[in-house]
Amino acid sequence: MLGIDGNAEMIAKAKAQYPELSFTVCDAHDFTVAERYDAVASNGALHWLTRDPDAVITQVHASLRPGGRFVAEMGGAGNCAELIAAMQTAWREFGLAEPELPWYFPTPAEYATRLEEGGFTVRLLEYAERPTRMTQGPNGAADWVRTFAAEPLGQVPAETIEPLLMRVNDLAAPALRRESGWVADYVRLRFAAVRAADTSRDEFQDATELAAAGSRHTLRALRSV
Ligand SMILES: C[S@@+](CC[C@H](N)C(=O)[O-])C[C@H]1O[C@@H](n2cnc3c(N)ncnc32)[C@H](O)[C@@H]1O
């Protein structure tokens, strides 16, 4: 078992909680492993890997044995639509440039295509709304933005942050604030895919050469009768 994350603090916490297991800090776009694994599981991380989703799938594929499983949950198309709309409106109202959002929320068809093109057979794919209680702090959408949208918030002048976040709360409240508390409008993709049997170029070429050699032998055999 090997656990990976790009954040050293996350890995330190994991090591402290599970000292008997192996963990390492690395970027999921270009990690390599010394051995092939039976399964790769990922929770709530793939939608943060925005640089090159295909590179991530390629790395996962390379770390699995043929027949190995890739099982994950991630944000899907429409994830946090109300939160994002509230952010975009508030940013615009304060005269700020459109926030650059650090997420990739694909449709099921888009991600299934990437998986298939990356050498996986998709066995299961779910796409569902999963409203989730906000636990980031007492200030609802404002605390959610502080936690998960730290990058775009970092571009905002310091004196604007508080009034901007209060405006995000006003805008998001009708859709996301319930009597029982704030709820984030999560939409999730869950999938289970299997690394298809090896059809690497080398093996394909070997097979082609064998087939060609076979037909040469057949021709010789035919000529000799
Ligand atoms: C919402 S957290 C989920 C963490 C954990 N998988 C869980 O279920 O609690 C998203 C994680 O993605 C990690 N992450 C973001 N970009 C990454 C990258 N390029 N490579 C590896 N991990 C990354 C973050 O450090 C963060 O820990």
The ligand as an SDF file (V2000), in Angstrom:
LIG
                    3D

 27 29  0  0  0  0  0  0  0  0999 V2000
  -10.2070   17.6410   -0.9760 C   0  0  0  0  0  0  0  0  0  0  0  0
   -8.6160   17.0410   -0.6390 S   0  0  0  0  0  0  0  0  0  0  0  0
   -8.9070   15.2570   -0.5260 C   0  0  0  0  0  0  0  0  0  0  0  0
   -7.8540   14.6240    0.3290 C   0  0  0  0  0  0  0  0  0  0  0  0
   -8.0580   13.1200    0.6200 C   0  0  0  0  0  0  0  0  0  0  0  0
   -7.9640   12.3440   -0.6180 N   0  0  0  0  0  0  0  0  0  0  0  0
   -9.3360   12.8560    1.3600 C   0  0  0  0  0  0  0  0  0  0  0  0
  -10.1510   12.0750    0.8860 O   0  0  0  0  0  0  0  0  0  0  0  0
   -9.5160   13.4030    2.4380 O   0  0  0  0  0  0  0  0  0  0  0  0
   -7.7730   17.2090   -2.2070 C   0  0  0  0  0  0  0  0  0  0  0  0
   -6.3360   16.7870   -2.1350 C   0  0  0  0  0  0  0  0  0  0  0  0
   -5.7510   16.8440   -3.4330 O   0  0  0  0  0  0  0  0  0  0  0  0
   -4.3830   17.1450   -3.2420 C   0  0  0  0  0  0  0  0  0  0  0  0
   -3.7790   17.6000   -4.4920 N   0  0  0  0  0  0  0  0  0  0  0  0
   -4.0900   18.7200   -5.1890 C   0  0  0  0  0  0  0  0  0  0  0  0
   -3.3220   18.8190   -6.2920 N   0  0  0  0  0  0  0  0  0  0  0  0
   -2.4970   17.7260   -6.2830 C   0  0  0  0  0  0  0  0  0  0  0  0
   -1.4770   17.2470   -7.1620 C   0  0  0  0  0  0  0  0  0  0  0  0
   -1.1430   17.9120   -8.2770 N   0  0  0  0  0  0  0  0  0  0  0  0
   -0.8600   16.0920   -6.8610 N   0  0  0  0  0  0  0  0  0  0  0  0
   -1.1870   15.3910   -5.7550 C   0  0  0  0  0  0  0  0  0  0  0  0
   -2.1540   15.7860   -4.8900 N   0  0  0  0  0  0  0  0  0  0  0  0
   -2.7960   16.9430   -5.1380 C   0  0  0  0  0  0  0  0  0  0  0  0
   -4.4050   18.2140   -2.1640 C   0  0  0  0  0  0  0  0  0  0  0  0
   -3.1440   18.3560   -1.5450 O   0  0  0  0  0  0  0  0  0  0  0  0
   -5.4930   17.6960   -1.2480 C   0  0  0  0  0  0  0  0  0  0  0  0
   -4.9620   16.9380   -0.1910 O   0  0  0  0  0  0  0  0  0  0  0  0
  1  2  1  0
  2  3  1  0
  2 10  1  0
  3  4  1  0
  4  5  1  0
  5  6  1  0
  5  7  1  0
  7  8  2  0
  7  9  1  0
 10 11  1  0
 11 12  1  0
 11 26  1  0
 12 13  1  0
 13 14  1  0
 13 24  1  0
 14 15  1  0
 14 23  1  0
 15 16  2  0
 16 17  1  0
 17 18  1  0
 17 23  2  0
 18 19  1  0
 18 20  2  0
 20 21  1  0
 21 22  2  0
 22 23  1  0
 24 25  1  0
 24 26  1  0
 26 27  1  0
M  CHG  2   2   1   9  -1
M  END
$$$$
